[in-house]
Amino acid sequence: MPEEPTHRAALLVMGCPKVPVQTSLVLYLAHRMKKAGIRTIIAGTPSARQLIRVADPDGHYTMEMKDLDATIAALANGDLPITESYVFIHNDAGISYAATIASLTHRPVTAIIFGEEAEQISHEITFPCTVIAEPAIHNPIPIKIKLEEAAPWDA
């Protein structure tokens, strides 16, 4: 049973779903936040959103899903108030999304970096944010463990 709702609104940002762990990690984080009463908005590319829709057709884990470009426009216009963001990153484009969201919202951003080049990509971040990095490709457990240690749903 969900706890009392908070006034938190978390944005989960997905880029290209080329690396398999992204979908399961987004669903896991959305589930934990929903259970904690945190409004959770998933923004992503069309193909990333379709993977989530297929994996969670009845919306058990997801609350809201939005187009990534439309979400950035809404943040720029001040039409989407959020308290925090979690950006799933496996390439330079993901870093750009995280930097853009940090700049637009002035709210905490967590960069969740995965894929073969996770360590190198983590060194490219030059803006303030929390970094969770693991060279996970197919196995989401190492990043899941790091998310559980951070427990953003309890903050």
Disulfide bonds with the S-S distance in Angstrom:
none
